[in-house]
Amino acid sequence: MEFRSAGSIDEALVWLTELGDEAQILAGGTDVMIQRMRHEIDPSVLLYIGGLVELTGYATNGAADFGALTTHRALATDPGVAAAVPALAEAAATVGGWQTQQVGTLGGNLCNASPAADTAAPLLVADAQVELTSSTGVRILALDEFLVGRRSTARLPNELLTGLSATPISPGTGETYRKLGRRSAMEVAIVGLATRLTLAPNGTVAAARIAACSVGPRPYRATDAEQILEGSRLEAEAVTEAGQALVESAAPIDDARASASYRLRVLPGLLARAVADCRARIERDSS
């Protein structure tokens, strides 16, 4: 196997155009190297892009913009990220231990396209878009279109995921990421749930965004549950009904971490706690 280290984005794009499917992009390596050791992938070339500092960092310019090589640790510890997209900061803090967070990247987490990807659900509720760059130009896709299925994305072989853009929370909005695992740290999610709620001045829900991971072939928005909460005052009946809609939207599997039936049983309670978190944060910020 050949190893190439890109010194610039342009160089990486030239090599991707040349190599196509023969190349495996490598940044933090927290997923790629494990998959190679397990013989799940066997690329002819490892194309290392971890030295491209221009693909790191976070900025706010109306939207919350992230370089694809921004690490989970940076996301979890940046006060600006916590203020703009708090659920993403919370999710990043749950991705493995601090060693994994120090080298694992946001773009890598999404391109790996695990059904349990922690950062995907918060980005879905933030209406995130991904920036895909090739030698011929730039393509923008909604994250929901980018995540096709398990270990499958819409990235073309000659494209590099260079950045992401998300909608920050607005006044009257609260969001959270709730994760259920066997342990409180370094655990792949049994269920992950991101929730973003905006309350109108009269106390009704003006907008609801709910996204789940680890309960289907890819992270997804639970639009039926969202519609039930919108217009409500978060009464117990509405939250219960939304929880049932969330269960009906899920398609979990049995695996080493949990059974499908267990995942379905815990979803309503997880949503109820997430809703309570969002309401408490809105009340805190408005006081």
C-alpha positions as CSV (number, residue, x, y, z in Angstrom):
1,M,0.0,0.0,0.0
2,E,1.3,3.4,-0.9
3,F,1.2,6.4,1.4
4,R,0.9,10.0,0.1
5,S,0.8,13.1,2.2
6,A,-0.9,16.1,0.6
7,G,0.8,19.4,1.0
8,S,-2.2,21.5,-0.2
9,I,-5.8,21.1,-1.1
10,D,-5.0,21.4,-4.8
11,E,-2.4,18.6,-4.5
12,A,-5.0,16.4,-2.7
13,L,-7.5,17.1,-5.5
14,V,-5.1,16.2,-8.2
15,W,-4.3,12.9,-6.6
16,L,-8.1,12.2,-6.0
17,T,-8.7,12.8,-9.7
18,E,-5.9,10.5,-10.6
19,L,-6.6,7.7,-8.2
20,G,-10.4,7.7,-7.8
21,D,-11.6,4.7,-5.8
22,E,-8.1,3.5,-5.3
23,A,-7.5,6.2,-2.7
24,Q,-8.6,6.2,0.9
25,I,-8.6,9.7,2.5
26,L,-6.9,9.7,5.9
27,A,-7.0,12.5,8.5
28,G,-7.2,11.5,12.2
29,G,-7.4,7.8,11.3
30,T,-9.6,6.8,14.2
31,D,-12.0,4.9,12.0
32,V,-9.9,4.3,8.8
33,M,-7.0,2.5,10.6
34,I,-9.3,0.3,12.6
35,Q,-11.2,-0.7,9.5
36,R,-8.0,-1.5,7.7
37,M,-6.7,-3.7,10.5
38,R,-10.1,-5.5,10.4
39,H,-9.7,-6.0,6.6
40,E,-12.9,-4.1,6.1
41,I,-11.1,-1.8,3.6
42,D,-8.0,-2.5,1.5
43,P,-7.0,0.7,-0.4
44,S,-4.1,0.9,-2.8
45,V,-3.2,4.4,-1.6
46,L,-3.7,6.1,1.8
47,L,-4.0,9.8,1.0
48,Y,-3.1,11.8,4.2
49,I,-4.7,15.3,4.5
50,G,-4.2,15.8,8.2
51,G,-1.6,18.5,7.6
52,L,-3.9,20.8,5.7
53,V,-4.4,23.5,8.4
54,E,-6.6,25.5,6.1
55,L,-9.3,22.9,6.7
56,T,-9.4,23.4,10.4
57,G,-11.2,25.9,12.6
58,Y,-14.6,27.5,13.3
59,A,-16.0,30.9,12.3
60,T,-19.4,32.7,12.4
61,N,-20.6,34.7,9.5
62,G,-24.4,34.4,9.8
63,A,-23.9,30.7,9.7
64,A,-21.6,28.5,11.8
65,D,-18.8,27.4,9.5
66,F,-16.5,24.5,10.2
67,G,-13.4,23.2,8.5
68,A,-13.6,19.5,7.8
69,L,-10.5,18.8,9.8
70,T,-11.7,20.5,13.0
71,T,-11.2,18.0,15.8
72,H,-13.8,16.8,18.2
73,R,-11.8,18.2,21.0
74,A,-11.8,21.7,19.4
75,L,-15.6,21.5,19.0
76,A,-16.1,20.3,22.6
77,T,-14.0,23.1,24.1
78,D,-14.7,26.2,21.9
79,P,-17.0,28.6,23.7
80,G,-18.2,29.9,20.3
81,V,-19.3,26.5,19.2
82,A,-21.1,25.9,22.5
83,A,-23.0,29.2,22.1
84,A,-23.9,28.7,18.5
85,V,-24.6,24.9,18.2
86,P,-24.5,23.6,21.7
87,A,-25.7,20.1,20.8
88,L,-22.7,19.7,18.5
89,A,-20.3,20.6,21.3
90,E,-22.0,18.1,23.6
91,A,-21.9,15.4,21.0
92,A,-18.3,16.0,20.2
93,A,-17.4,15.6,23.8
94,T,-18.8,12.0,23.8
95,V,-16.8,10.8,20.8
96,G,-14.5,8.2,22.4
97,G,-11.9,9.3,25.0
98,W,-9.9,12.6,24.9
99,Q,-7.2,10.9,22.8
100,T,-9.7,10.1,20.1
101,Q,-11.2,13.6,20.3
102,Q,-7.8,15.1,19.9
103,V,-7.2,13.6,16.5
104,G,-10.6,12.6,15.2
105,T,-12.2,15.1,12.8
106,L,-15.7,16.4,12.1
107,G,-15.4,15.6,8.4
108,G,-14.0,12.1,9.1
109,N,-16.9,11.4,11.4
110,L,-19.4,12.3,8.7
111,C,-17.5,10.6,5.8
112,N,-17.3,7.4,7.8
113,A,-21.1,7.5,7.8
114,S,-21.6,5.3,10.8
115,P,-25.3,4.9,11.7
116,A,-24.2,5.9,15.2
117,A,-22.2,9.0,14.2
118,D,-22.6,11.3,17.2
119,T,-22.0,14.6,15.3
120,A,-24.5,13.8,12.6
121,A,-27.7,14.3,14.6
122,P,-26.8,17.8,16.0
123,L,-25.8,18.9,12.5
124,L,-29.1,17.6,11.1
125,V,-31.2,19.6,13.5
126,A,-29.0,22.6,12.6
127,D,-29.9,22.1,8.8
128,A,-26.2,21.6,8.0
129,Q,-24.7,21.6,4.6
130,V,-21.5,20.1,3.4
131,E,-19.0,21.5,1.0
132,L,-17.5,19.0,-1.5
133,T,-14.6,20.3,-3.5
134,S,-13.1,18.8,-6.6
135,S,-10.7,20.0,-9.3
136,T,-13.7,21.1,-11.3
137,G,-15.5,23.1,-8.6
138,V,-17.5,23.1,-5.4
139,R,-20.7,21.2,-4.7
140,I,-23.0,22.0,-1.7
141,L,-25.2,19.3,-0.4
142,A,-27.6,19.2,2.6
143,L,-26.2,16.8,5.2
144,D,-29.4,14.7,4.8
145,E,-28.6,14.2,1.1
146,F,-24.9,13.5,1.9
147,L,-25.6,10.7,4.3
148,V,-26.9,7.9,2.0
149,G,-26.7,4.9,4.2
150,R,-24.4,2.8,6.4
151,R,-20.8,3.6,5.5
152,S,-22.2,5.3,2.3
153,T,-22.2,9.0,1.4
154,A,-22.8,11.0,-1.8
155,R,-19.1,12.1,-2.0
156,L,-17.7,11.3,-5.4
157,P,-14.2,9.7,-5.7
158,N,-12.6,12.9,-6.9
159,E,-14.2,15.1,-4.2
160,L,-12.9,16.2,-0.8
161,L,-15.2,17.2,2.0
162,T,-13.7,20.6,2.8
163,G,-16.2,22.3,5.1
164,L,-19.6,22.4,6.8
165,S,-22.1,25.1,7.5
166,A,-24.8,25.0,10.2
167,T,-27.6,27.3,11.4
168,P,-26.8,28.7,14.9
169,I,-29.5,28.7,17.5
170,S,-31.7,31.9,17.7
171,P,-33.2,33.7,20.7
172,G,-35.9,31.6,22.3
173,T,-34.2,28.4,21.1
174,G,-32.7,25.5,23.2
175,E,-31.0,22.4,22.0
176,T,-29.3,19.3,23.4
177,Y,-27.7,16.0,22.5
178,R,-28.7,13.0,24.6
179,K,-26.7,9.8,24.2
180,L,-27.4,6.4,25.8
181,G,-24.5,4.0,26.1
182,R,-23.4,1.2,28.4
183,R,-20.8,3.6,30.0
184,S,-20.7,7.3,30.4
185,A,-17.6,7.7,28.3
186,M,-15.8,6.2,25.3
187,E,-18.9,4.4,24.2
188,V,-20.6,4.1,20.8
189,A,-24.2,5.2,21.1
190,I,-26.9,2.7,21.8
191,V,-29.2,5.6,20.9
192,G,-28.3,9.2,20.2
193,L,-30.8,12.0,20.0
194,A,-30.4,15.7,19.1
195,T,-33.3,18.1,19.8
196,R,-33.7,21.8,18.9
197,L,-36.9,23.7,20.0
198,T,-37.9,27.3,19.5
199,L,-40.6,28.7,21.7
200,A,-42.8,31.6,20.6
201,P,-43.5,34.5,23.0
202,N,-46.9,32.9,23.9
203,G,-45.2,29.6,24.9
204,T,-46.1,27.5,22.0
205,V,-43.4,25.6,20.0
206,A,-42.6,27.7,16.9
207,A,-40.2,25.2,15.5
208,A,-39.0,21.7,16.4
209,R,-36.1,19.7,15.1
210,I,-35.4,16.1,16.2
211,A,-32.7,13.8,14.8
212,A,-31.7,10.3,15.9
213,C,-28.7,8.1,15.4
214,S,-28.0,4.4,16.0
215,V,-31.6,3.5,15.3
216,G,-31.5,3.1,11.6
217,P,-29.1,2.7,8.7
218,R,-28.2,6.3,8.9
219,P,-28.8,9.3,11.2
220,Y,-32.1,11.0,10.2
221,R,-34.6,13.7,11.0
222,A,-37.8,12.5,12.8
223,T,-40.1,14.9,10.9
224,D,-43.4,13.3,12.2
225,A,-42.4,13.8,15.8
226,E,-41.3,17.3,15.0
227,Q,-44.8,18.1,13.5
228,I,-46.5,16.9,16.7
229,L,-44.5,19.2,18.9
230,E,-44.9,22.2,16.7
231,G,-47.8,24.3,17.8
232,S,-48.0,22.6,21.2
233,R,-47.1,23.9,24.6
234,L,-45.0,20.8,25.3
235,E,-47.8,19.2,27.3
236,A,-47.2,15.7,28.5
237,E,-49.7,14.3,25.9
238,A,-47.9,16.0,23.0
239,V,-44.5,14.8,24.2
240,T,-45.8,11.3,24.6
241,E,-47.3,11.3,21.1
242,A,-44.1,12.7,19.6
243,G,-42.2,9.9,21.4
244,Q,-44.4,7.3,19.8
245,A,-43.9,8.9,16.4
246,L,-40.2,8.7,17.0
247,V,-40.4,5.0,17.7
248,E,-42.4,4.5,14.6
249,S,-39.8,6.3,12.5
250,A,-36.9,4.1,13.8
251,A,-35.6,1.0,12.2
252,P,-32.9,-0.3,14.7
253,I,-31.1,-3.6,14.6
254,D,-29.8,-6.1,17.2
255,D,-26.1,-5.8,17.7
256,A,-23.5,-6.3,20.4
257,R,-24.5,-3.1,22.2
258,A,-28.2,-3.6,22.5
259,S,-31.3,-5.2,20.9
260,A,-33.6,-3.4,18.5
261,S,-36.5,-3.8,21.0
262,Y,-34.4,-2.1,23.8
263,R,-33.6,0.8,21.5
264,L,-37.2,1.3,20.7
265,R,-38.2,1.2,24.4
266,V,-35.8,3.9,25.5
267,L,-36.6,6.4,22.7
268,P,-39.7,8.0,24.2
269,G,-38.0,8.6,27.6
270,L,-34.9,10.0,25.9
271,L,-37.0,12.5,23.9
272,A,-38.9,13.5,27.0
273,R,-35.6,14.3,28.8
274,A,-34.3,16.2,25.7
275,V,-37.5,18.3,25.6
276,A,-37.1,19.1,29.2
277,D,-33.5,20.1,28.7
278,C,-34.4,22.4,25.8
279,R,-37.2,24.1,27.7
280,A,-34.9,24.6,30.8
281,R,-32.2,26.2,28.6
282,I,-34.7,28.6,27.0
283,E,-36.0,29.6,30.4
284,R,-32.4,30.1,31.7
285,D,-31.3,32.2,28.7
286,S,-34.4,34.4,28.9
287,S,-34.2,35.1,32.6
